[in-house]
Every structure is written in structure tokens, then in C-alpha cells.
């Protein structure tokens, strides 16, 4: 039986937490930050939990966690 390959693009974007949830970082936090409000930049800083509607899809892309 062949091994299941991990989708490398997904592996770079999502990380699995200890509780089994998936965390990702939001986009638009890299450049042209002078135009964005402090509130908006602060919200982009943290990692966010993936929505339950997308968990199945990400789990298929990352079979080995």
C-alpha cells in the first residue's frame, strides 16, 4: 500500500493544535501597512481557528497532521 502524500501548499498554511483544531494566519498583514488601521493590523496578527465547514477538506490535505 503506498503512503498518502501531504499537500505541501496546505502544510505551509495550516498547523494542527494540540486539541486537533487547525490554525491559520490571515492575509494582508505584510506590506502597505500605513494605510491600514491599528485595529485591523492587530486582528491580523493572531492565528485563527479554521471554520468547522472547512475542517474536513483540510484534514484530507494533511493526512499526517
C-alpha positions as CSV (number, residue, x, y, z in Angstrom):
1,X,0.0,0.0,0.0
2,X,1.5,3.4,-0.9
3,X,1.8,6.2,1.6
4,X,-0.6,9.1,1.5
5,X,1.2,12.3,0.5
6,X,0.7,15.6,2.3
7,X,-0.4,18.6,0.3
8,X,2.7,20.8,0.7
9,X,0.8,24.0,0.0
10,X,-1.7,23.3,2.8
11,X,1.1,22.2,5.1
12,X,2.7,25.7,4.8
13,X,-0.6,27.4,5.6
14,X,-2.2,25.3,8.4
15,X,-0.9,23.9,11.6
16,X,-2.7,21.4,13.9
17,X,-3.2,22.4,17.5
18,X,-2.9,20.0,20.5
19,X,-6.7,19.8,20.6
20,X,-6.9,18.8,17.0
21,X,-8.1,22.1,15.5
22,X,-6.4,23.8,12.6
23,X,-4.9,27.3,12.9
24,X,-4.0,29.6,10.0
25,X,-2.8,33.2,9.7
26,X,-4.8,35.8,7.9
27,X,-3.6,37.5,4.8
28,X,-3.0,41.3,4.1
29,X,-0.5,41.7,7.0
30,X,2.7,42.0,5.1
31,X,3.0,45.4,3.3
32,X,1.3,48.8,2.8
33,X,0.6,48.7,6.5
34,X,0.5,52.5,6.7
35,X,-2.9,52.5,5.1
36,X,-4.4,50.0,7.5
37,X,-5.8,50.9,10.9
38,X,-4.1,49.8,14.1
39,X,-7.2,47.8,15.0
40,X,-7.1,45.9,11.7
41,X,-3.4,45.2,11.9
42,X,-3.8,43.9,15.5
43,X,-6.5,41.5,14.3
44,X,-4.4,40.2,11.5
45,X,-1.5,39.3,13.9
46,X,-3.1,36.4,15.7
47,X,-3.6,32.9,14.4
48,X,-7.2,32.0,13.7
49,X,-9.1,28.7,14.0
50,X,-10.4,27.3,10.8
51,X,-14.2,27.1,10.4
52,X,-15.9,23.7,11.0
53,X,-17.2,23.7,7.4
54,X,-13.6,23.6,6.1
55,X,-12.1,21.1,8.6
56,X,-12.9,18.0,6.5
57,X,-11.2,19.5,3.5
58,X,-8.0,20.4,5.4
59,X,-7.9,17.0,7.1
60,X,-7.8,15.3,3.7
61,X,-5.0,17.6,2.6
62,X,-3.0,16.9,5.8
63,X,-3.4,13.2,6.4
64,X,-0.4,13.1,8.8
65,X,-1.2,16.2,10.8
